[in-house]
């Protein structure tokens, strides 16, 4: 795991709390038991944290407007890897789906999913959380960045944009004039019952009937087609019931708690700043003091003799002037003579590394 910084912990915590119930519920649809589902959930969120720390994009190109399908897709992929290792850990239905080749069950023509991908990213995110995942309005507001009171109107606008994108997509590949006229009339009043002539055309044309179902029963069609088109494996109501029963986690995941504790330990262990020049001087002084101590140990005891040994140990550069050096020797001789003439007086030792006013 990459190193984590303080500013990256809280954003991940927010993502974890917003998407945990959905990821865990989808893992329940793939795995045979709660322990295996929890392992898959932890693996998916650890991978999300890895992406955040590495500075990678949080979403795939397949659905760049919404993080939730990306996480659910990672759950499916992680569960599929268990097929070759421990197939008994998969739920029976999911195991049968994997054994059949993990095929996308395209029940419809898939045009609604293509129209969904034409929408702005903000509209995709809003429709997924409000229609497909049926998240609470407060959670949808936090995820989309909208004010809670603005969510209903924004959802209506996103639905209108999806209806228009669906009819436009159909008209682009349509050559029959009768069909084009019928769809134009349908787009003008999608919620009104079709007129007698339009109803007769819809009964005779299965392609236009499919468009009619998509634009007039938008929420139901979106719930049925979109997650299947994006994820392949989808259980619908069982997933939504499981998600509604999972509470928002109060504690952070174990792997994040370990990383945060490691971050705190690294912060406490950081050494205090010491200037490089001072460190070099201290090291030189310590070396000199060690040598002085060895010299004193090899000589006869006595304070005067110890002081005399310590005086030359004052640190000086290699380019000291000769005159200054001789002056320092002269001062040492005078001090020694003074000490010998007054044996009752003791000269305090000169601290190592301190330069006297006579030194150059």
N, C-alpha and C positions, 0 to 999 in steps of 0.2 A: 504494500500500500504506500502511496506517495505521502510525503509530508503534508500535514494539514495546518493551515494557518487560522488564526482566531476569527478573521472575517468570513471564513468559509463554513463555519460550523452552523451558524444560525440559519442561513438560506437553506442548507440541506435539511435541518430540523423541520422547517416549514414544509418543504416538499414531502418529507417523510410523513408528516401528520396528515397532509391533504390527500395523499394517494395510498396510504397504508391499507385502508379497508378494502379498496378496490383490488389492489395487488394480492392481498391475502385471500379475498373471495375468489378471484380467478385462479389462484393456486389451488384452492379447494376443488375446483372443477377439473383440475388436471391430475392431482395427486390422490393417492388412496387414503391417506390419513392426515390428521392435523400436524403431526410432527414433521412429516415430509413436506407438507405445504409450508410450514414455518421455515424450513431450511431453504426452500426455493425463494420465499419472500426475502429472507435475509441476503441470499446471494444476489438477487436483483437489485436491492437497495445498495449493497456494497459496490456493485458495478456502477450504479448511478453516482455514488460518491467518488469512485475512481474517475469517472468522466469529468466531474466537476473539478477535481484537483488537477487533472491533466489539461484542463482548458478545452476539452472537446465539446462538440455540439451535443445537446441533451436529447435530440430527437433525430429520427431517421428521415431520409428524403421522402420515404413513402407517405408520411403524414407529418410534415414539419410544423403544422400549426398547433399540435396538441401533444403534450407529454404523456397523457394517460394511455393511449393506444401503444405508444412506444414501450412503456413499462409492461403492459399486458403481453405484448409481443415477446418481450424478454422472458416473461414467465413461461410462455408456451415453448420457446426455444430451449430454456433451461430444463423444462420437464421432458422434452423430446430426447435430450441427451441421456436421460435415465433409461430410455428404452433399451439401449444396448448394454447398459451396466446392471440395472436393477428393474426389469420390467414389472415386477410385482409391486413396485412402489406407485405405479400409475393407477388412476381410477379406471374402472372397467371400460367405460364409454370412451375415455380419451385413449386408452390403450388400443381399443379397436380402431379408432380413427387413425392413430399412428401406424398401426399394422396395415391399414388399407392404403397407405401412402401419403397421409396428411394432405388430402385433397381439399381444395377450397370448394365447398358445396354451393355453387352458384345456382340458387333456385330461380332467380330472375335474370334479366339480361345484364344486370350490373351497371346500368346507365345512371342510376341514382347515386351510386358511389363515385362514379366519374364526375357527375355534376357537383357533388360535395367537394371534390378536390379542386374545383374551379373557383370556389368561394374564397374570399379573403381569409387569412389565417385566423383573425379574431372571430369571424363568423363560424369557422370550423370548430374552434375550441368551444364556443358558446353552445352550439348545437349538440356537440358530443356530450358535454356535461349536463345540459338541461334535458335533452331528449333521450339519448342513448343510455347514459349512466344514471339518469334521474337523480343527480346530486341535489342536495338541499340548496335553496336559493342563496343562503348565506355563504356556503362553500363555493358555489358557482361564481358569486361575486368576488370572492377572494382570489380564485384561480384566474378569472378573466380580467381582474383589475377594475371592474365596474362597481358603481355604487349599488347597493342592494335594491333601491327603488327603481334603478334603470334597467335591471335585468329583464323584466317582462317585455318591455317595449323593444329592447335589443333582440330578444328571442323572436318576436314577431317579424322584425325586419330581416333577420337571418333566414327565417322560413320563407319569406317572400322572395329573397334572393335565390334560395335553393329551388323554389318552384320555377322561377324564370330561367335559371341555369339548366334545369331538367328539360324544359320545353325547347330551349335554344339548342341543346345538344341533339334533341330528336329532329328538329327542323333542319339541322345542318346535313343530316344524312338522308333526308326525305326528298323524293322526287315527285310523288303523286300529289297533284294539286288538291284533290279532295281531302287528303289527309292534312295537308298544310292548312287549309282553311278551317278544318275541324279543330286542330290544335290551337290555332290563333283565337278562335272563339272560346275555346276552353280556358285559355290563359287570361282572357279578359274577366271572366267570372268563375274562378276555380271552385269557389265554395257553393255556388248556386247549382241546383239540379239541372242536368243537361236538357236542352230543348228536344222536342220530339225528333227532329231531323238529326241532331247531333247524337242522340241516344241510339238511333238506328245505325248510324255509322260506327259507333263504338262496338255495337254487338257484332258487326260484320268484320271489323278490323281489330285483330288481336294486338297489333303493335300500338295502335292509338289507345286501346283499352288499358294497356300497361302504363302508358303515360298518364292516362286519366286516374288510375289508381295511385300513382306516385304523387301527383299534385293535389289530389283531394283527400287522401288518407296519409298525409305526409309523415306525421309522427310515427304511426304504426309501420309504415314502409321503411322509414329510416331506422327504427329499432330492429327490424327484421333483416334488412339488407346490408346496412353500413358496417356493423361489427363483423359480420361474416365476410364481407368483401375485404376488410382490412386485416382481420386476424385469422380467418379460416376456421378456427375452433371457437364456437360460441354456444353457450347453453341458455342464454336468455333469462327467463324468470328465475331459475335456480341461482344463477350468479347474482342477480339483483337482490334476491332475498338474503343470500349469504352476506352481501355487502352491507345491507341495512342492519344486520344483526351484529356486526363487528364494531366495537366502539373505537373512538379516536384514541390512539396510545398516549398515555400520560408520560411514560418514560421513553428515553431514546434507545435505539437498538444497542445490543451489547458491543458490536464492533465499533460503533461511534463512541460509546462510553470509554472503551479502551484507548481510542485515538485521542480523545479529549484529555484523559488522564496522562497519556504520554506527552501531550502538548504542555500540560501544566508542569510535569516533571522536568521537561526540557527548559521551560521558562525559569523554574527555580534553580536549575543547575547552571544557568548562564553565568560565566565569570564576570566580575566587575571590570570596567575598563581601566587599563593602566597604560600610560604613554609609553611608546616604544623606547624613547631615550632614557626614561627613568628605569625601565626594566633592565636595560643594558648597563646602566651605572650601578644598579643594585647588584647585578650578577658579578660585575667586576669587583665591587667592594667586598662581596662575600668571598670571592676567590682570594683576594688579598688578605682578608681577616683570617681565613683558614691557614694560609701560609704563615702569617704572623703567629698564630697560636702554636703551630708546629715549632717555630723558631724559639718561642718562649719556653716551650716544654723542654727543649734541648739545652737550655742555659740555666745558670744558677738562679735560685729564686731571689726576688728583690724588686721593689716597686720602681726604684730608679732605673734598674737595668731593663725592666719591662717598658717603661716610658721611652727609654732610649731606642728600644727595638721598634716601637710603634710609630715613631716620628717619620722614618723614611718611607713608611707604607702609604703615605698620602698619595692619592691617585694623581698622576700628571701625564700629559701627552708626550708623544715621542719627539715632538718638535719644541720642547722646552728650551729656552735660551740658556746658554752656558753661564751667563752672568747671574741669572736668577737662581740657577742650581747652586752655584758657589755661595750665594747669599744665604740660601736655605741651610747649607752645611754649616756656615758660620753661626747662624742663629742656634742651630742644634748644639754646637760646641759650647757657646755661651750658656745655654740652658743647663747643659751637663755640668759645667764648672760651677754654676750657681747652686745646683743641687748638691754637689760634693762639698761646697763650702757651708751649706746650711742643711745638715742631715735631718733636722727636726721638721722641716717643711716638706710637704708632698705636693708635687705638681699633678693636677688632675689629668687623666689620660685624654689624648686628643681623639675625638670620635673618628672612626674610619670614614673616608670619603669626604670629609670637611676640609675645604681649602682655606688656609690662613691668608691674612692680608698680605703676607710677604711672598706668597706663591705667585708665579706669573700667570 
